[in-house]
């Protein structure tokens, strides 16, 4: 099994390098970086603390879900800025060692003022971004899970429309109190163009670790390598104040955003709240609600 694990990680790295060498685009997918529940974001997108949050991150982790889950997230972005709306909805369905998950994400910006090259007002318009992520997680044994994601991304700005289909692979390995995740995103991507130059979404390799320092405290760090961008990192922690009540904190270096929040579970209902402060803009509030059958 160790040999199989090593070969799989080597495959992820070689595949990402091969695709990266042929990718010249990937400049318009940043809006989709905001996908995630309140708990996932408030812990720095690293240790959201529950197996359900893997639907936003590494599909391999979904294999640990044994019950059906549904959930939705709504965000109030930058507090005082109207016309920006973000929400998502998902369902996770387990069947023996295979767990499937579907996630729909929507991001709208309304009433954008348009101007031509002569600085003349041309009217208001809207922009819309949406994504549909189909995930499958498979449990190999009590330590190793593998995952696959097929994604559809779309952006519409005025008369311009961009569409991409992508394929991603992931692995999750757990040993004692240490969890290692490896996710190779957009290994394959179709090309799309709003005008002339067609672009793929950039290949990204995300390697993260979560460690149980105590029974009540989890800390995590992540290294992200993105094509045409370089390396970045994230960090986070989760602390159980009481049973099913958690405090989260984290830091997302790419946007220089510190994050805090909490999550709670009452019966089968899960509630999460996340707060972040943009370096130039205002506060962002995220609210997530889920139900476990």
Phi and psi restraints in degrees (value plus and minus 20) as a CYANA .aco file:
   2 UNK   PHI     -81.2   -41.2
   2 UNK   PSI     -59.3   -19.3
   3 UNK   PHI     -84.2   -44.2
   3 UNK   PSI     -61.7   -21.7
   4 UNK   PHI     -83.4   -43.4
   4 UNK   PSI     -60.8   -20.8
   5 UNK   PHI     -83.2   -43.2
   5 UNK   PSI     -66.5   -26.5
   6 UNK   PHI     -81.3   -41.3
   6 UNK   PSI     -63.8   -23.8
   7 UNK   PHI     -83.1   -43.1
   7 UNK   PSI     -56.7   -16.7
   8 UNK   PHI     -86.8   -46.8
   8 UNK   PSI     -62.9   -22.9
   9 UNK   PHI     -85.8   -45.8
   9 UNK   PSI     -58.7   -18.7
  10 UNK   PHI     -81.9   -41.9
  10 UNK   PSI     -60.8   -20.8
  11 UNK   PHI     -80.5   -40.5
  11 UNK   PSI     -62.2   -22.2
  12 UNK   PHI     -81.0   -41.0
  12 UNK   PSI     -65.7   -25.7
  13 UNK   PHI     -87.3   -47.3
  13 UNK   PSI     -64.6   -24.6
  14 UNK   PHI     -84.7   -44.7
  14 UNK   PSI     -62.2   -22.2
  15 UNK   PHI     -82.1   -42.1
  15 UNK   PSI     -63.3   -23.3
  16 UNK   PHI     -85.0   -45.0
  16 UNK   PSI     -58.3   -18.3
  17 UNK   PHI     -86.0   -46.0
  17 UNK   PSI     -61.5   -21.5
  18 UNK   PHI     -84.3   -44.3
  18 UNK   PSI     -64.3   -24.3
  19 UNK   PHI     -90.5   -50.5
  19 UNK   PSI     -58.0   -18.0
  20 UNK   PHI     -80.0   -40.0
  20 UNK   PSI     -56.2   -16.2
  21 UNK   PHI     -84.2   -44.2
  21 UNK   PSI     -42.2    -2.2
  22 UNK   PHI    -127.4   -87.4
  22 UNK   PSI     -15.1    24.9
  23 UNK   PHI    -122.1   -82.1
  23 UNK   PSI     103.9   143.9
  24 UNK   PHI    -132.4   -92.4
  24 UNK   PSI     -21.9    18.1
  25 UNK   PHI    -138.0   -98.0
  25 UNK   PSI    -155.1  -115.1
  26 UNK   PHI      64.6   104.6
  26 UNK   PSI      15.9    55.9
  27 UNK   PHI    -120.1   -80.1
  27 UNK   PSI     -23.9    16.1
  28 UNK   PHI    -142.0  -102.0
  28 UNK   PSI      -2.5    37.5
  29 UNK   PHI    -119.6   -79.6
  29 UNK   PSI     -11.0    29.0
  30 UNK   PHI     -84.8   -44.8
  30 UNK   PSI     -50.0   -10.0
  31 UNK   PHI     -80.0   -40.0
  31 UNK   PSI     -49.9    -9.9
  32 UNK   PHI     -96.5   -56.5
  32 UNK   PSI     -27.2    12.8
  33 UNK   PHI     -87.4   -47.4
  33 UNK   PSI     -37.5     2.5
  34 UNK   PHI    -105.4   -65.4
  34 UNK   PSI     -22.2    17.8
  35 UNK   PHI     -82.7   -42.7
  35 UNK   PSI     113.2   153.2
  36 UNK   PHI     133.2   173.2
  36 UNK   PSI     131.5   171.5
  37 UNK   PHI     -93.5   -53.5
  37 UNK   PSI     150.5   190.5
  38 UNK   PHI     -82.6   -42.6
  38 UNK   PSI     -59.6   -19.6
  39 UNK   PHI     -87.9   -47.9
  39 UNK   PSI     -58.8   -18.8
  40 UNK   PHI     -83.1   -43.1
  40 UNK   PSI     -63.0   -23.0
  41 UNK   PHI     -95.2   -55.2
  41 UNK   PSI     -59.8   -19.8
  42 UNK   PHI     -88.7   -48.7
  42 UNK   PSI     -35.4     4.6
  43 UNK   PHI    -123.6   -83.6
  43 UNK   PSI       5.5    45.5
  44 UNK   PHI      52.9    92.9
  44 UNK   PSI       3.0    43.0
  45 UNK   PHI      37.6    77.6
  45 UNK   PSI      14.6    54.6
  46 UNK   PHI    -151.4  -111.4
  46 UNK   PSI     -67.1   -27.1
  47 UNK   PHI    -152.7  -112.7
  47 UNK   PSI      47.6    87.6
  48 UNK   PHI     -76.7   -36.7
  48 UNK   PSI     -39.0     1.0
  49 UNK   PHI      72.6   112.6
  49 UNK   PSI     -22.7    17.3
  50 UNK   PHI    -160.3  -120.3
  50 UNK   PSI     130.3   170.3
  51 UNK   PHI     -84.0   -44.0
  51 UNK   PSI     -41.8    -1.8
  52 UNK   PHI     -85.6   -45.6
  52 UNK   PSI     -56.1   -16.1
  53 UNK   PHI     -84.7   -44.7
  53 UNK   PSI     -30.6     9.4
  54 UNK   PHI     -86.5   -46.5
  54 UNK   PSI     -35.0     5.0
  55 UNK   PHI     -86.9   -46.9
  55 UNK   PSI     -41.9    -1.9
  56 UNK   PHI    -110.0   -70.0
  56 UNK   PSI     -38.8     1.2
  57 UNK   PHI    -136.5   -96.5
  57 UNK   PSI    -114.5   -74.5
  58 UNK   PHI    -129.7   -89.7
  58 UNK   PSI      93.4   133.4
  59 UNK   PHI     -80.0   -40.0
  59 UNK   PSI     -39.6     0.4
  60 UNK   PHI     -79.8   -39.8
  60 UNK   PSI     -56.3   -16.3
  61 UNK   PHI     -87.3   -47.3
  61 UNK   PSI     -37.5     2.5
  62 UNK   PHI     -83.1   -43.1
  62 UNK   PSI     -43.5    -3.5
  63 UNK   PHI     -81.9   -41.9
  63 UNK   PSI     -36.5     3.5
  64 UNK   PHI    -104.0   -64.0
  64 UNK   PSI     -26.9    13.1
  65 UNK   PHI     -98.2   -58.2
  65 UNK   PSI     109.4   149.4
  66 UNK   PHI    -132.1   -92.1
  66 UNK   PSI     -24.0    16.0
  67 UNK   PHI    -151.4  -111.4
  67 UNK   PSI     136.1   176.1
  68 UNK   PHI     -88.7   -48.7
  68 UNK   PSI     114.8   154.8
  69 UNK   PHI    -149.8  -109.8
  69 UNK   PSI     120.0   160.0
  70 UNK   PHI    -148.1  -108.1
  70 UNK   PSI     132.0   172.0
  71 UNK   PHI    -185.8  -145.8
  71 UNK   PSI     146.4   186.4
  72 UNK   PHI    -171.8  -131.8
  72 UNK   PSI     129.4   169.4
  73 UNK   PHI    -148.5  -108.5
  73 UNK   PSI     117.8   157.8
  74 UNK   PHI    -145.2  -105.2
  74 UNK   PSI     120.1   160.1
  75 UNK   PHI    -145.1  -105.1
  75 UNK   PSI     116.3   156.3
  76 UNK   PHI    -122.0   -82.0
  76 UNK   PSI      79.0   119.0
  77 UNK   PHI    -104.7   -64.7
  77 UNK   PSI     109.9   149.9
  78 UNK   PHI      38.3    78.3
  78 UNK   PSI       1.6    41.6
  79 UNK   PHI      41.0    81.0
  79 UNK   PSI     -87.5   -47.5
  80 UNK   PHI    -117.8   -77.8
  80 UNK   PSI     -19.9    20.1
  81 UNK   PHI    -114.2   -74.2
  81 UNK   PSI      93.7   133.7
  82 UNK   PHI    -103.6   -63.6
  82 UNK   PSI     141.2   181.2
  83 UNK   PHI      68.4   108.4
  83 UNK   PSI     -18.8    21.2
  84 UNK   PHI    -130.5   -90.5
  84 UNK   PSI     100.7   140.7
  85 UNK   PHI    -148.1  -108.1
  85 UNK   PSI     117.1   157.1
  86 UNK   PHI    -160.8  -120.8
  86 UNK   PSI     113.0   153.0
  87 UNK   PHI    -177.2  -137.2
  87 UNK   PSI     142.5   182.5
  88 UNK   PHI    -167.3  -127.3
  88 UNK   PSI     145.9   185.9
  89 UNK   PHI    -168.1  -128.1
  89 UNK   PSI     122.9   162.9
  90 UNK   PHI    -164.7  -124.7
  90 UNK   PSI     143.1   183.1
  91 UNK   PHI    -160.2  -120.2
  91 UNK   PSI     117.7   157.7
  92 UNK   PHI    -139.7   -99.7
  92 UNK   PSI     109.2   149.2
  93 UNK   PHI    -150.4  -110.4
  93 UNK   PSI      92.4   132.4
  94 UNK   PHI    -109.6   -69.6
  94 UNK   PSI     124.8   164.8
  95 UNK   PHI    -165.6  -125.6
  95 UNK   PSI      82.1   122.1
  96 UNK   PHI      37.1    77.1
  96 UNK   PSI    -142.3  -102.3
  97 UNK   PHI    -109.2   -69.2
  97 UNK   PSI     -21.2    18.8
  98 UNK   PHI    -130.6   -90.6
  98 UNK   PSI     110.2   150.2
  99 UNK   PHI    -143.9  -103.9
  99 UNK   PSI     106.9   146.9
 100 UNK   PHI    -126.2   -86.2
 100 UNK   PSI     129.1   169.1
 101 UNK   PHI    -167.1  -127.1
 101 UNK   PSI     112.8   152.8
 102 UNK   PHI    -137.3   -97.3
 102 UNK   PSI     111.2   151.2
 103 UNK   PHI    -148.4  -108.4
 103 UNK   PSI     109.4   149.4
 104 UNK   PHI    -134.5   -94.5
 104 UNK   PSI     112.1   152.1
 105 UNK   PHI    -146.9  -106.9
 105 UNK   PSI     119.1   159.1
 106 UNK   PHI    -157.6  -117.6
 106 UNK   PSI     114.4   154.4
 107 UNK   PHI    -156.1  -116.1
 107 UNK   PSI      98.2   138.2
 108 UNK   PHI    -140.7  -100.7
 108 UNK   PSI     123.3   163.3
 109 UNK   PHI    -146.6  -106.6
 109 UNK   PSI      95.7   135.7
 110 UNK   PHI    -120.6   -80.6
 110 UNK   PSI     137.4   177.4
 111 UNK   PHI      35.5    75.5
 111 UNK   PSI      29.7    69.7
 112 UNK   PHI    -100.5   -60.5
 112 UNK   PSI     110.9   150.9
 113 UNK   PHI    -103.8   -63.8
 113 UNK   PSI     105.1   145.1
 114 UNK   PHI    -122.5   -82.5
 114 UNK   PSI     123.7   163.7
 115 UNK   PHI    -155.2  -115.2
 115 UNK   PSI     129.9   169.9
 116 UNK   PHI    -111.0   -71.0
 116 UNK   PSI    -193.3  -153.3
 117 UNK   PHI     -86.8   -46.8
 117 UNK   PSI     -37.5     2.5
 118 UNK   PHI    -116.3   -76.3
 118 UNK   PSI      -5.0    35.0
 119 UNK   PHI      44.5    84.5
 119 UNK   PSI       6.0    46.0
 120 UNK   PHI    -114.4   -74.4
 120 UNK   PSI     115.7   155.7
 121 UNK   PHI     -87.4   -47.4
 121 UNK   PSI     108.9   148.9
 122 UNK   PHI    -133.8   -93.8
 122 UNK   PSI     -13.9    26.1
 123 UNK   PHI      90.5   130.5
 123 UNK   PSI     151.3   191.3
 124 UNK   PHI    -112.2   -72.2
 124 UNK   PSI     131.1   171.1
 125 UNK   PHI    -170.3  -130.3
 125 UNK   PSI     152.0   192.0
 126 UNK   PHI    -141.3  -101.3
 126 UNK   PSI     139.0   179.0
 127 UNK   PHI    -146.4  -106.4
 127 UNK   PSI     123.0   163.0
 128 UNK   PHI    -158.7  -118.7
 128 UNK   PSI     114.1   154.1
 129 UNK   PHI    -146.0  -106.0
 129 UNK   PSI     117.7   157.7
 130 UNK   PHI    -166.9  -126.9
 130 UNK   PSI     134.8   174.8
 131 UNK   PHI    -162.6  -122.6
 131 UNK   PSI     125.9   165.9
 132 UNK   PHI    -147.4  -107.4
 132 UNK   PSI      96.8   136.8
 133 UNK   PHI    -133.6   -93.6
 133 UNK   PSI     101.2   141.2
 134 UNK   PHI    -126.4   -86.4
 134 UNK   PSI      97.3   137.3
 135 UNK   PHI    -137.3   -97.3
 135 UNK   PSI     127.0   167.0
 136 UNK   PHI    -156.5  -116.5
 136 UNK   PSI     106.6   146.6
 137 UNK   PHI    -134.5   -94.5
 137 UNK   PSI     120.4   160.4
 138 UNK   PHI    -149.3  -109.3
 138 UNK   PSI     108.0   148.0
 139 UNK   PHI    -107.4   -67.4
 139 UNK   PSI      95.5   135.5
 140 UNK   PHI    -100.8   -60.8
 140 UNK   PSI     -71.4   -31.4
 141 UNK   PHI    -177.2  -137.2
 141 UNK   PSI    -185.8  -145.8
 142 UNK   PHI     -92.1   -52.1
 142 UNK   PSI     -25.7    14.3
 143 UNK   PHI    -136.2   -96.2
 143 UNK   PSI     -50.2   -10.2
 144 UNK   PHI    -139.8   -99.8
 144 UNK   PSI     111.9   151.9
 145 UNK   PHI    -148.5  -108.5
 145 UNK   PSI     125.3   165.3
 146 UNK   PHI    -140.2  -100.2
 146 UNK   PSI     135.2   175.2
 147 UNK   PHI    -166.5  -126.5
 147 UNK   PSI     136.6   176.6
 148 UNK   PHI    -158.5  -118.5
 148 UNK   PSI     121.4   161.4
 149 UNK   PHI    -152.6  -112.6
 149 UNK   PSI     111.1   151.1
 150 UNK   PHI    -132.8   -92.8
 150 UNK   PSI     105.6   145.6
 151 UNK   PHI    -144.2  -104.2
 151 UNK   PSI     130.9   170.9
 152 UNK   PHI    -146.5  -106.5
 152 UNK   PSI     103.7   143.7
 153 UNK   PHI    -139.3   -99.3
 153 UNK   PSI     118.0   158.0
 154 UNK   PHI    -160.5  -120.5
 154 UNK   PSI     118.6   158.6
 155 UNK   PHI    -152.4  -112.4
 155 UNK   PSI     116.1   156.1
 156 UNK   PHI    -145.9  -105.9
 156 UNK   PSI     104.1   144.1
 157 UNK   PHI    -153.8  -113.8
 157 UNK   PSI      90.7   130.7
 158 UNK   PHI      35.4    75.4
 158 UNK   PSI    -145.7  -105.7
 159 UNK   PHI    -108.8   -68.8
 159 UNK   PSI     -19.8    20.2
 160 UNK   PHI    -111.3   -71.3
 160 UNK   PSI     122.0   162.0
 161 UNK   PHI    -160.3  -120.3
 161 UNK   PSI     112.1   152.1
 162 UNK   PHI    -141.7  -101.7
 162 UNK   PSI     113.2   153.2
 163 UNK   PHI    -152.3  -112.3
 163 UNK   PSI     114.6   154.6
 164 UNK   PHI    -159.0  -119.0
 164 UNK   PSI     118.7   158.7
 165 UNK   PHI    -130.8   -90.8
 165 UNK   PSI     115.0   155.0
 166 UNK   PHI    -153.7  -113.7
 166 UNK   PSI     140.5   180.5
 167 UNK   PHI    -146.7  -106.7
 167 UNK   PSI     111.5   151.5
 168 UNK   PHI    -152.7  -112.7
 168 UNK   PSI     133.4   173.4
 169 UNK   PHI    -150.3  -110.3
 169 UNK   PSI     128.9   168.9
 170 UNK   PHI    -165.0  -125.0
 170 UNK   PSI     141.5   181.5
 171 UNK   PHI    -163.5  -123.5
 171 UNK   PSI     125.9   165.9
 172 UNK   PHI    -154.4  -114.4
 172 UNK   PSI     107.6   147.6
 173 UNK   PHI    -147.0  -107.0
 173 UNK   PSI     109.8   149.8
 174 UNK   PHI    -141.9  -101.9
 174 UNK   PSI     108.2   148.2
 175 UNK   PHI    -157.1  -117.1
 175 UNK   PSI      93.4   133.4
 176 UNK   PHI      34.0    74.0
 176 UNK   PSI    -135.1   -95.1
 177 UNK   PHI    -119.8   -79.8
 177 UNK   PSI     -11.6    28.4
 178 UNK   PHI    -131.5   -91.5
 178 UNK   PSI     112.8   152.8
 179 UNK   PHI    -140.2  -100.2
 179 UNK   PSI     108.8   148.8
 180 UNK   PHI    -137.5   -97.5
 180 UNK   PSI     107.1   147.1
 181 UNK   PHI    -136.3   -96.3
 181 UNK   PSI     118.0   158.0
 182 UNK   PHI    -152.0  -112.0
 182 UNK   PSI     102.6   142.6
 183 UNK   PHI    -150.3  -110.3
 183 UNK   PSI      99.7   139.7
 184 UNK   PHI    -124.5   -84.5
 184 UNK   PSI      83.8   123.8
 185 UNK   PHI    -117.2   -77.2
 185 UNK   PSI     121.2   161.2
 186 UNK   PHI      41.4    81.4
 186 UNK   PSI      19.4    59.4
 187 UNK   PHI     -77.7   -37.7
 187 UNK   PSI     -58.0   -18.0
 188 UNK   PHI    -143.2  -103.2
 188 UNK   PSI     115.6   155.6
 189 UNK   PHI    -165.0  -125.0
 189 UNK   PSI     114.9   154.9
 190 UNK   PHI     -93.0   -53.0
 190 UNK   PSI     142.3   182.3
 191 UNK   PHI    -117.9   -77.9
 191 UNK   PSI     127.2   167.2
 192 UNK   PHI    -166.4  -126.4
 192 UNK   PSI     140.7   180.7
 193 UNK   PHI    -169.0  -129.0
 193 UNK   PSI     115.9   155.9
 194 UNK   PHI    -105.7   -65.7
 194 UNK   PSI     -45.9    -5.9
 195 UNK   PHI    -151.4  -111.4
 195 UNK   PSI    -110.6   -70.6
 196 UNK   PHI    -135.0   -95.0
 196 UNK   PSI     -74.4   -34.4
 197 UNK   PHI     -96.3   -56.3
 197 UNK   PSI     102.1   142.1
 198 UNK   PHI    -104.8   -64.8
 198 UNK   PSI     123.5   163.5
 199 UNK   PHI    -152.7  -112.7
 199 UNK   PSI     129.7   169.7
 200 UNK   PHI    -119.1   -79.1
 200 UNK   PSI     140.8   180.8
 201 UNK   PHI     -95.9   -55.9
 201 UNK   PSI     124.7   164.7
 202 UNK   PHI     -91.2   -51.2
 202 UNK   PSI     124.3   164.3
 203 UNK   PHI     -91.6   -51.6
 203 UNK   PSI     116.3   156.3
 204 UNK   PHI    -153.7  -113.7
 204 UNK   PSI     114.5   154.5
 205 UNK   PHI    -132.6   -92.6
 205 UNK   PSI     103.2   143.2
 206 UNK   PHI    -140.5  -100.5
 206 UNK   PSI      97.0   137.0
 207 UNK   PHI    -137.8   -97.8
 207 UNK   PSI     101.4   141.4
 208 UNK   PHI    -153.5  -113.5
 208 UNK   PSI     136.7   176.7
 209 UNK   PHI    -153.2  -113.2
 209 UNK   PSI     119.0   159.0
 210 UNK   PHI    -139.3   -99.3
 210 UNK   PSI     117.6   157.6
 211 UNK   PHI    -153.7  -113.7
 211 UNK   PSI     111.2   151.2
 212 UNK   PHI    -104.0   -64.0
 212 UNK   PSI      76.6   116.6
 213 UNK   PHI     -86.5   -46.5
 213 UNK   PSI     -66.6   -26.6
 214 UNK   PHI    -149.9  -109.9
 214 UNK   PSI     154.1   194.1
 215 UNK   PHI     -83.5   -43.5
 215 UNK   PSI     -45.7    -5.7
 216 UNK   PHI    -124.8   -84.8
 216 UNK   PSI     -21.8    18.2
 217 UNK   PHI    -150.5  -110.5
 217 UNK   PSI     108.2   148.2
 218 UNK   PHI    -140.5  -100.5
 218 UNK   PSI     113.4   153.4
 219 UNK   PHI    -141.9  -101.9
 219 UNK   PSI     132.2   172.2
 220 UNK   PHI    -171.0  -131.0
 220 UNK   PSI     132.3   172.3
 221 UNK   PHI    -156.1  -116.1
 221 UNK   PSI     134.3   174.3
 222 UNK   PHI    -161.4  -121.4
 222 UNK   PSI     122.6   162.6
 223 UNK   PHI    -134.4   -94.4
 223 UNK   PSI     107.2   147.2
 224 UNK   PHI    -139.8   -99.8
 224 UNK   PSI     108.2   148.2
 225 UNK   PHI    -137.2   -97.2
 225 UNK   PSI      97.0   137.0
 226 UNK   PHI    -137.6   -97.6
 226 UNK   PSI     115.8   155.8
 227 UNK   PHI     -78.8   -38.8
 227 UNK   PSI     115.8   155.8
 228 UNK   PHI      45.8    85.8
 228 UNK   PSI      -8.0    32.0
 229 UNK   PHI    -149.2  -109.2
 229 UNK   PSI     -65.7   -25.7
 230 UNK   PHI      96.5   136.5
 230 UNK   PSI    -172.7  -132.7
 231 UNK   PHI    -125.2   -85.2
 231 UNK   PSI     133.1   173.1
 232 UNK   PHI    -170.3  -130.3
 232 UNK   PSI     151.8   191.8
 233 UNK   PHI    -164.8  -124.8
 233 UNK   PSI     141.8   181.8
 234 UNK   PHI    -159.9  -119.9
 234 UNK   PSI     138.8   178.8
 235 UNK   PHI    -168.1  -128.1
 235 UNK   PSI     131.6   171.6
 236 UNK   PHI    -185.2  -145.2
 236 UNK   PSI     149.4   189.4
 237 UNK   PHI    -169.4  -129.4
 237 UNK   PSI     139.3   179.3
 238 UNK   PHI    -160.8  -120.8
 238 UNK   PSI     111.3   151.3
 239 UNK   PHI    -148.2  -108.2
 239 UNK   PSI     108.6   148.6
 240 UNK   PHI    -105.2   -65.2
 240 UNK   PSI      87.2   127.2
 241 UNK   PHI     -93.4   -53.4
 241 UNK   PSI     -69.8   -29.8
 242 UNK   PHI    -154.2  -114.2
 242 UNK   PSI     158.0   198.0
 243 UNK   PHI     -82.6   -42.6
 243 UNK   PSI     105.0   145.0
 244 UNK   PHI      47.6    87.6
 244 UNK   PSI      -3.5    36.5
 245 UNK   PHI    -147.6  -107.6
 245 UNK   PSI     100.9   140.9
 246 UNK   PHI    -148.0  -108.0
 246 UNK   PSI     126.6   166.6
 247 UNK   PHI    -127.6   -87.6
 247 UNK   PSI     117.7   157.7
 248 UNK   PHI    -142.4  -102.4
 248 UNK   PSI     132.0   172.0
 249 UNK   PHI    -174.1  -134.1
 249 UNK   PSI     130.8   170.8
 250 UNK   PHI    -186.9  -146.9
 250 UNK   PSI     158.9   198.9
 251 UNK   PHI    -166.4  -126.4
 251 UNK   PSI     109.1   149.1
 252 UNK   PHI    -132.2   -92.2
 252 UNK   PSI      86.8   126.8
 253 UNK   PHI     -87.5   -47.5
 253 UNK   PSI     -55.2   -15.2
 254 UNK   PHI     -78.3   -38.3
 254 UNK   PSI     -55.0   -15.0
 255 UNK   PHI    -130.3   -90.3
 255 UNK   PSI     -15.9    24.1
 256 UNK   PHI      35.9    75.9
 256 UNK   PSI      21.3    61.3
 257 UNK   PHI    -128.8   -88.8
 257 UNK   PSI      98.9   138.9
 258 UNK   PHI    -102.9   -62.9
 258 UNK   PSI     126.3   166.3
 259 UNK   PHI    -153.5  -113.5
 259 UNK   PSI     127.5   167.5
 260 UNK   PHI    -162.0  -122.0
 260 UNK   PSI     143.6   183.6
 261 UNK   PHI     150.5   190.5
 261 UNK   PSI    -194.3  -154.3
 262 UNK   PHI    -169.6  -129.6
 262 UNK   PSI     143.5   183.5
 263 UNK   PHI    -161.5  -121.5
 263 UNK   PSI     131.4   171.4
 264 UNK   PHI    -166.8  -126.8
 264 UNK   PSI     132.1   172.1
 265 UNK   PHI    -150.0  -110.0
 265 UNK   PSI     105.0   145.0
 266 UNK   PHI    -142.1  -102.1
 266 UNK   PSI      96.6   136.6
 267 UNK   PHI      38.6    78.6
 267 UNK   PSI    -140.0  -100.0
 268 UNK   PHI    -124.8   -84.8
 268 UNK   PSI     -12.1    27.9
 269 UNK   PHI    -118.4   -78.4
 269 UNK   PSI     111.6   151.6
 270 UNK   PHI    -135.4   -95.4
 270 UNK   PSI     113.2   153.2
 271 UNK   PHI    -145.6  -105.6
 271 UNK   PSI     117.0   157.0
 272 UNK   PHI    -153.5  -113.5
 272 UNK   PSI     124.5   164.5
 273 UNK   PHI    -153.0  -113.0
 273 UNK   PSI     116.3   156.3
 274 UNK   PHI    -153.5  -113.5
 274 UNK   PSI     123.4   163.4
 275 UNK   PHI    -151.5  -111.5
 275 UNK   PSI     111.4   151.4
 276 UNK   PHI    -158.1  -118.1
 276 UNK   PSI     135.9   175.9
 277 UNK   PHI    -142.4  -102.4
 277 UNK   PSI      96.3   136.3
 278 UNK   PHI     -90.8   -50.8
 278 UNK   PSI     127.8   167.8
 279 UNK   PHI     -85.4   -45.4
 279 UNK   PSI     -47.6    -7.6
 280 UNK   PHI    -135.6   -95.6
 280 UNK   PSI     -50.7   -10.7
 281 UNK   PHI    -119.8   -79.8
 281 UNK   PSI    -175.9  -135.9
 282 UNK   PHI    -121.9   -81.9
 282 UNK   PSI    -186.1  -146.1
 283 UNK   PHI     -91.5   -51.5
 283 UNK   PSI     128.0   168.0
 284 UNK   PHI    -139.7   -99.7
 284 UNK   PSI     109.9   149.9
 285 UNK   PHI    -130.0   -90.0
 285 UNK   PSI     114.3   154.3
 286 UNK   PHI    -144.1  -104.1
 286 UNK   PSI     117.0   157.0
 287 UNK   PHI    -147.8  -107.8
 287 UNK   PSI     109.9   149.9
 288 UNK   PHI    -146.8  -106.8
 288 UNK   PSI     120.7   160.7
 289 UNK   PHI    -153.9  -113.9
 289 UNK   PSI     112.9   152.9
 290 UNK   PHI    -160.8  -120.8
 290 UNK   PSI     143.7   183.7
 291 UNK   PHI    -159.8  -119.8
 291 UNK   PSI     114.5   154.5
 292 UNK   PHI    -131.6   -91.6
 292 UNK   PSI     102.3   142.3
